[in-house]
Amino acid sequence: MMQRELPPTFNSGYVPDERRNIVDWDENESGGWLVGVLQGRKGLILGVANEKSIAWGVARACHHEVSELGFNYLGEALKKRVHPLAESIHSSFVEPLDVGDDAQIDDFFAKVEARWGRLDFIVHSIAFADRESLKGNFRDTSRADFHLALDISAYSFIACARRAARLMAPGGAMLTMSFLGAVRAVPNYNVMGVAKAALEAATRYLAHDLGPEGIRVNAISSGPIRTLAASGVGDFRKLMEKSARGALLRRNVTQEEVGNAAAYLLSDWASGVTGEVHYVDAGFNIGGGDPGAEPAAPGA
Ligand SMILES: NC(=O)c1ccc[n+]([C@@H]2O[C@H](COP(=O)([O-])OP(=O)(O)OC[C@H]3O[C@@H](n4cnc5c(N)ncnc54)[C@H](O)[C@@H]3O)[C@@H](O)[C@H]2O)c1
């Protein structure tokens, strides 16, 4: 394998950590191709519950880009699911973490430090709200449900970012997962929309804080995908249908598409991108689609 200097314009103003190359090129007959934009990076993926989790789509894309990954799980039931998934991509770092508990967050990051000594990226793909608050009237949201949703779905990103930043060098990257309900009133999304609005604002403030240290912080706003968390949102099937009809591509996005966009944002290909909410929603958010249109044919 041959390392090549990148053209100066590519890397304008960004000084990478000396231990990494922006990209590795592997010579072949047609002049070279990219291998692993996250090669040699060590990253945490928080929020895998099962193979349908968006976090698992991100993990697969990051694994494809040759990074070394660590995972958390919430509770013994999910441990049994997360372990085999992690093993399938040769990861042996799988530790318990409930982000509602500061002591557990401290313990988790102490394990990361002991294991790797440093961290290159972190993906926060975690949200929780009481099921009852994700249907019916928003005005009925209780104080306790509001606190819970905001704590687990928004504050936890700040709590993890603070610990992660201590282990990061310039070039580090953080990413969280949002939804359109942050900026529009989406039926039944209710208090989770408020939590996502806080999460998106937190993304900007974290980017502001960590920018001078060369650490980037971004969010992906994904279109609806059928997952465990999504099943808690009232009438989620209708939301999926409406989203497919209204999307410019006339379909919903996949876990793989979110994963690929995440790998880009975590890599140095996005070295000039921070504080952004990047939509991966087949164009639904720009509002140009036709909610009355037929969904795209399978495979389109
Ligand atoms: N599925 C969608 O349509 C969709 C769309 C946009 C954004 N998102 C966001 O993507 C993220 C991932 O959700 P998903 O759809 O993959 O569902 P998921 O159920 O697979 O993932 C949610 C994860 O949050 C974890 N979690 C909940 N409470 C926790 C706690 N106290 N401590 C640690 N972990 C905790 C769960 O264990 C689970 O792994 C969430 O932030 C969600 O809001 C989902």
The ligand as a Tripos MOL2 file, in Angstrom:
@<TRIPOS>MOLECULE
LIG
   44    48     1     0     0
SMALL
NO_CHARGES

@<TRIPOS>ATOM
      1 N1        -36.2170    5.2210   13.7300 N.am      1 LIG1
      2 C1        -36.5030    6.4160   13.2770 C.2       1 LIG1
      3 O1        -37.4510    6.6130   12.4970 O.2       1 LIG1
      4 C2        -35.6540    7.5870   13.6790 C.ar      1 LIG1
      5 C3        -35.6860    8.7510   12.8900 C.ar      1 LIG1
      6 C4        -34.9050    9.8420   13.2540 C.ar      1 LIG1
      7 C5        -34.1040    9.7610   14.3910 C.ar      1 LIG1
      8 N2        -34.0890    8.6080   15.1290 N.ar      1 LIG1
      9 C6        -33.2240    8.5700   16.3140 C.3       1 LIG1
     10 O2        -32.2170    7.5940   16.1350 O.3       1 LIG1
     11 C7        -31.7520    7.2060   17.4160 C.3       1 LIG1
     12 C8        -31.7080    5.6890   17.4850 C.3       1 LIG1
     13 O3        -33.0230    5.1600   17.5110 O.3       1 LIG1
     14 P1        -33.4560    3.8980   16.6460 P.3       1 LIG1
     15 O4        -34.6120    4.3260   15.8190 O.co2     1 LIG1
     16 O5        -32.2860    3.2480   16.0250 O.co2     1 LIG1
     17 O6        -34.0890    2.9390   17.7690 O.3       1 LIG1
     18 P2        -33.4150    1.8390   18.7110 P.3       1 LIG1
     19 O7        -34.4930    1.4530   19.6630 O.co2     1 LIG1
     20 O8        -32.8000    0.7780   17.9320 O.co2     1 LIG1
     21 O9        -32.2770    2.6680   19.4650 O.3       1 LIG1
     22 C9        -32.5200    3.4710   20.5850 C.3       1 LIG1
     23 C10       -31.4170    3.1460   21.5720 C.3       1 LIG1
     24 O10       -31.4970    4.0060   22.7100 O.3       1 LIG1
     25 C11       -31.0370    3.2300   23.7930 C.3       1 LIG1
     26 N3        -31.3890    3.8280   25.0740 N.ar      1 LIG1
     27 C12       -32.6110    4.2540   25.5090 C.ar      1 LIG1
     28 N4        -32.5210    4.7120   26.7650 N.ar      1 LIG1
     29 C13       -31.2080    4.5810   27.1220 C.ar      1 LIG1
     30 C14       -30.4880    4.8640   28.3090 C.ar      1 LIG1
     31 N5        -31.0750    5.3630   29.4150 N.pl3     1 LIG1
     32 N6        -29.1410    4.6010   28.3300 N.ar      1 LIG1
     33 C15       -28.5360    4.0700   27.2590 C.ar      1 LIG1
     34 N7        -29.1700    3.7740   26.1140 N.ar      1 LIG1
     35 C16       -30.4910    4.0230   26.0580 C.ar      1 LIG1
     36 C17       -31.7180    1.8780   23.5830 C.3       1 LIG1
     37 O11       -31.0940    0.8690   24.3390 O.3       1 LIG1
     38 C18       -31.5100    1.7070   22.0970 C.3       1 LIG1
     39 O12       -30.2960    1.0400   21.8580 O.3       1 LIG1
     40 C19       -32.6730    7.8580   18.4320 C.3       1 LIG1
     41 O13       -32.0810    9.0640   18.8860 O.3       1 LIG1
     42 C20       -33.9030    8.1700   17.6040 C.3       1 LIG1
     43 O14       -34.6850    9.2180   18.1340 O.3       1 LIG1
     44 C21       -34.8440    7.5370   14.7960 C.ar      1 LIG1
@<TRIPOS>BOND
     1     1     2 1
     2     2     3 2
     3     2     4 1
     4     4     5 ar
     5     4    44 ar
     6     5     6 ar
     7     6     7 ar
     8     7     8 ar
     9     8     9 1
    10     8    44 ar
    11     9    10 1
    12     9    42 1
    13    10    11 1
    14    11    12 1
    15    11    40 1
    16    12    13 1
    17    13    14 1
    18    14    15 2
    19    14    16 1
    20    14    17 1
    21    17    18 1
    22    18    19 2
    23    18    20 1
    24    18    21 1
    25    21    22 1
    26    22    23 1
    27    23    24 1
    28    23    38 1
    29    24    25 1
    30    25    26 1
    31    25    36 1
    32    26    27 ar
    33    26    35 ar
    34    27    28 ar
    35    28    29 ar
    36    29    30 ar
    37    29    35 ar
    38    30    31 1
    39    30    32 ar
    40    32    33 ar
    41    33    34 ar
    42    34    35 ar
    43    36    37 1
    44    36    38 1
    45    38    39 1
    46    40    41 1
    47    40    42 1
    48    42    43 1
@<TRIPOS>SUBSTRUCTURE
     1 LIG1         1 GROUP 0 **** ****
